[in-house]
């Protein structure tokens, strides 16, 4: 692969890869981020899909595999971008990066890669727990589709987290993101089926990106509400584009 690239492009590619590696290691070494983001979805899944699933319902275990996977992915995107961007902006790290000879967009792409790697880790750990403890049986194509949905589905939440990180301080970001993350997950049907919510709240679920990610994951396991996949993909792409654009505008104004 490296031999096929022009000599001028190889240092730039190496810079992107090193930036992504450093960002991943940075978050992996931060227990305040990596432990809650990876462990909470697994703990909730173990509690509700195994311990409290007295009838050992396969449908329940499959449903919660999809929704708690989406729940974990949303957290990785929101907190992986929101808190770190807010702290880096306060400390002047973003300004420092602007004057360093790094390729354009390297920091943003590195953090996107970091979020996708954490999403992949969450998805694989959830799959391992579901297959070994909850007794979930899916085809290889379904397991792969869940992994792809979760890795791509982290991007809208990364965009939202990035925007929040450009608006608030490092100390305020965790509280604000939690105030968004937990109600959004509940109102999107990631904790309980929407049929168990009041009708008005169930109808308003479509305004949340977590709803659309959850429905895509549920479609893979055959428990979604029957809406077309392109509708959810379009909604997630819209959230991603709008919030990345808003964040870029804020970062540009701060320069």
C-alpha positions in Angstrom: 0.0 0.0 0.0 2.7 2.5 1.0 4.7 1.6 -2.2 1.6 2.7 -4.3 1.4 6.1 -2.7 3.4 9.1 -4.1 6.4 9.9 -1.9 4.9 13.3 -1.0 1.7 11.7 0.4 3.4 9.1 2.6 4.4 11.6 5.4 0.9 13.0 5.5 -0.7 9.5 5.7 1.8 8.6 8.5 0.8 11.9 10.3 -2.9 11.0 10.2 -2.3 7.5 11.4 0.0 8.7 14.3 -2.6 11.3 15.3 -5.3 8.7 15.4 -3.1 6.3 17.4 -2.3 9.1 19.9 -6.0 10.0 20.3 -7.0 6.4 20.9 -4.3 5.8 23.5 -5.1 9.1 25.2 -8.7 8.1 25.7 -7.9 4.5 26.5 -5.6 5.7 29.4 -8.4 7.9 30.8 -10.4 5.7 33.2 -13.0 8.4 33.6 -13.9 8.0 29.9 -13.1 4.4 28.9 -14.5 2.6 32.0 -18.0 4.1 32.0 -18.3 4.2 28.2 -17.4 0.5 27.8 -18.7 -1.0 31.0 -22.1 0.7 31.5 -23.8 -0.7 28.4 -22.5 -4.2 29.3 -23.7 -3.9 32.8 -27.2 -2.7 31.8 -27.4 -5.5 29.2 -26.3 -8.1 31.7 -28.9 -6.8 34.2 -31.9 -6.5 31.9 -31.2 -9.2 29.2 -30.0 -11.9 31.5 -30.7 -11.3 35.2 -34.2 -9.8 34.9 -35.1 -11.8 31.8 -36.8 -14.6 33.8 -38.4 -16.2 30.7 -35.1 -16.3 28.9 -36.8 -14.6 26.0 -34.6 -14.6 22.9 -36.5 -11.7 21.5 -35.8 -9.6 24.6 -32.1 -10.4 24.5 -31.9 -9.5 20.8 -33.9 -6.3 21.3 -31.6 -5.1 24.1 -28.5 -6.1 22.2 -29.4 -3.7 19.5 -30.6 -0.8 21.8 -27.9 -1.0 24.5 -25.3 -1.2 21.7 -26.7 2.0 20.3 -26.7 3.4 23.9 -23.0 2.7 24.3 -22.1 4.0 20.9 -23.9 7.3 21.6 -21.9 7.7 24.8 -18.6 7.1 23.1 -19.4 9.8 20.5 -20.7 12.4 22.9 -18.1 12.2 25.6 -15.2 11.3 23.4 -15.6 14.6 21.6 -17.5 16.9 23.9 -15.4 16.8 27.0 -12.0 16.6 25.4 -12.7 19.4 22.9 -13.9 21.6 25.7 -10.8 20.9 27.8 -8.4 21.3 24.9 -10.0 24.6 23.9 -9.7 25.9 27.5 -6.0 24.9 27.7 -5.1 26.4 24.4 -4.3 23.0 22.9 -6.4 23.6 19.8 -4.5 26.8 19.1 -1.2 25.0 19.5 -2.4 22.3 17.0 -3.2 25.1 14.5 0.4 26.3 14.4 2.0 22.8 14.2 2.9 21.4 10.8 0.1 18.8 10.9 -2.0 17.9 7.8 -5.4 19.7 7.6 -8.2 18.1 9.6 -5.8 15.6 11.2 -7.1 16.2 14.8 -10.7 15.9 13.7 -10.2 12.8 11.7 -8.1 11.3 14.5 -10.9 11.8 17.0 -13.5 10.4 14.6 -11.3 7.3 14.2 -10.9 7.1 18.0 -14.7 7.2 18.4 -15.3 4.5 15.8 -12.7 2.3 17.4 -14.4 2.6 20.8 -17.8 1.9 19.0 -16.3 -1.2 17.5 -15.0 -2.3 20.9 -18.4 -1.8 22.5 -20.1 -3.6 19.7 -17.8 -6.6 19.9 -18.0 -6.8 23.7 -21.8 -6.7 23.5 -21.8 -9.4 20.9 -19.6 -11.6 23.0 -21.8 -11.1 26.1 -25.0 -11.7 24.1 -23.7 -14.8 22.4 -22.2 -16.5 25.5 -24.4 -15.4 28.4 -27.7 -14.2 26.9 -27.9 -17.0 24.3 -28.4 -14.7 21.3 -28.1 -16.5 18.0 -27.7 -14.4 14.8 -26.3 -15.1 11.4 -22.7 -13.9 10.6 -24.1 -11.3 8.3 -26.3 -9.9 11.2 -23.3 -9.7 13.6 -21.3 -7.9 10.9 -24.2 -5.6 10.2 -24.5 -4.6 13.8 -20.8 -3.8 13.9 -21.1 -1.6 10.8 -24.2 0.2 12.1 -22.6 1.0 15.4 -19.3 2.1 14.0 -21.0 4.4 11.5 -23.6 5.4 14.0 -21.1 7.0 16.3 -20.5 9.9 14.0 -23.8 11.9 14.6 -23.0 11.8 18.3 -19.4 12.8 17.8 -20.8 15.8 15.8 -23.1 16.8 18.7 -20.4 16.3 21.2 -18.0 18.4 19.2 -20.5 21.2 19.0 -21.2 21.1 22.8 -17.4 21.1 23.4 -17.1 24.4 21.4 -19.9 26.0 23.5 -19.1 25.2 27.1 -16.2 24.9 29.5 -14.4 21.7 30.3 -16.0 21.5 33.8 -19.5 22.1 32.4 -19.3 19.7 29.5 -19.8 16.4 31.4 -22.9 17.6 33.2 -24.4 19.1 30.1 -23.7 16.0 28.0 -25.1 13.7 30.7 -28.2 15.9 30.8 -28.6 15.3 27.1 -27.4 11.7 26.9 -29.6 10.0 29.5 -33.0 11.6 28.7 -32.3 11.1 24.9 -31.6 7.4 25.4 -34.7 6.9 27.5 -37.0 8.9 25.1 -35.5 7.2 22.0 -36.6 3.7 23.2 -33.1 2.5 24.0 -33.9 1.5 27.6 -37.6 0.6 27.2 -39.7 -0.1 24.0 -41.5 3.0 22.8 -44.8 1.2 23.3 -44.2 1.5 27.1 -43.9 5.3 26.9 -46.8 7.8 26.8 -48.0 8.1 23.2 -46.9 11.7 22.9 -43.3 10.9 24.0 -43.3 7.9 21.6 -44.3 10.1 18.7 -41.6 12.7 19.5 -38.8 10.0 19.6 -38.0 10.8 15.9 -36.4 14.1 16.9 -33.5 12.2 18.6 -30.6 10.8 16.6 -30.4 7.9 19.1 -33.9 6.8 18.0 -32.7 6.5 14.4 -29.6 4.6 15.3 -31.6 2.3 17.6 -34.1 1.6 14.8 -31.2 0.7 12.4 -29.8 -1.7 14.9 -33.2 -3.2 15.6 -33.8 -3.6 11.9 -30.7 -5.9 11.8 -32.2 -8.2 14.4 -35.8 -7.9 13.1 -37.4 -5.9 15.9 -37.7 -2.4 14.4 -40.9 -0.4 13.8 -40.9 -1.1 10.1 -39.7 2.2 8.7 -37.3 2.2 5.7 -33.6 2.1 6.5 -32.9 5.1 4.2 -35.1 7.3 6.4 -32.9 6.6 9.4 -29.7 6.9 7.4 -30.9 10.3 6.1 -31.7 11.5 9.5 -28.4 10.5 11.0 -26.5 12.0 8.0 -28.5 15.3 8.6 -27.6 15.4 12.3 -23.9 14.8 11.5 -23.7 17.4 8.8 -25.6 20.1 10.7 -23.7 19.7 14.0 -20.3 19.4 12.4 -21.0 22.6 10.4 -22.1 24.4 13.6 -19.0 23.2 15.4 -16.7 24.2 12.6 -18.3 27.7 12.5 -17.7 28.0 16.3 -14.1 26.9 16.0 -13.5 29.2 13.1 -14.9 32.2 15.0 -12.7 31.4 18.0 -9.5 31.5 15.9 
